[in-house]
Amino acid sequence: MSEPLLDVRGVTQKFGGLVANSDVSMQARKGEILGLIGPNGAGKSTLFNAIAGVCKPTRGRVFLAGADVTELGAPQRCALGIARTFQVVKSFETMQVVENVMVGAFVRTSSAREARAKAADVLDLVGLRTRANAMAGDLTPPEMRRLEVARALATEPKLLLLDEAMTGLTPTEAQQGVELVRRLRDSGIAIVMVEHVMEIVMPLADRVVVLDLGRVIAEGPPAEIVRDERVISAYLGERRRARRA
């Protein structure tokens, strides 16, 4: 096994008396898709925030390529190679699509020409090149999700955090998204993805980490996770019981 690109060690995140993450440890390696699943309120987005640098964990450390980045904020971590999308899509709606992606590209260059060229390449990759000159506010919700992925990719990440990037997509769009994620994985990017559509994440992920009430309750290959009674109880229980009825 290669050394982990991302190494989360004992992360606990408290908000007053609420413990959103409790002693969470996990790793992701270069060229790996790690699925992060769990019921609503399990602490998945909070963990993403701790990894991306949006908030510093109450306890624990976050390492990227062996370097401790716990004390660094989101801009510094982005410069080191961590990019993310958001569960609630964020865009600069009064700017063109290409300009939105250029914002990400400016992490790596100060040249507007180079940033625009990078944005065009990334938009082609995610299937939005024909919408490059449209206003971001005029995109459909699925297109806005692809725009977020494009802006993240323009930063040239080593680690990509995808927060429900497949939500709201048609089956055809979801399949295109799956193919894109696999291409990114094959290029060497480490991908951690939160996804509630189990039919997407289980065939796609190389490994899966399951959170429940802020704690890791299971970790392993998807085929093992779907048979784990703790996972069935915490996350798949109602669906499994419905099938057995």
C-alpha positions, 0 to 999 in steps of 0.5 A: 500500500502506498503512503496516504495522501490524506491522513485524518487522525483522531479528529473531534469537532465540538460546537458547544455541547454538540459533538459533530465528529468524535475521534475520527481517523481515516486515510485516502491515497493517491488514485483512490476513491473513498466513499464517505457515507452515513445517515443525515446528521452523521457529521460528514460535511463537518468532517469535510470542513475540517479537512478543507480548513473551513474550521479547525478541529477541537482535537486531532490532526489533518495531514496532507502528503505527510505534512501537518496542515491542521493549523492552515486555513482553507486558502493555504490548503487549497494552494497545497492541493485540497479542493472541494465542492459543497452540498449547497451549490455556490457560484458567482451568479453574475459572472460568466461560467468561464470566469467562475472557473478562472477563479479556481485557476488563479490559485496556480497562475496570475495570468488571465490568459493562462487562467482562461485557457485552463478554464476552457480545458476543464469546462471541456472535461466536465461537459460545459464548454458550450456554456462557457459564456453563459451567466452562471445564474442561468445554468440548470441545477445539474449544470451548476454542480458540474460548474462547481466541480470544474472550479475545483479542478481548475485549482489542480488538486491532489485531493478532491472532496465531492459533497453530493456532487451527483445529487439531482442528476438524471441517470444519464448525467449521473453516469457521465459523472461516474465516468468523470470521477473514474477518469480523475481517479485514474489521473492520480487524484485522491477523491473523497466523496459524500453521496447518498445515492448508494447505487452510485457510491458503492460500485464507484468507491474503492473503499467506504468509511461509514459515520454514525453520530459523528463516529466511524462505525465501519470501514472497508471495501463496498462489498463488505460494508453493505453486509455490515450489520452496524451499517445496515442498522444505522444507514440501510436498515429501513431500506433492507427491512422494506425489501425483506417485508 
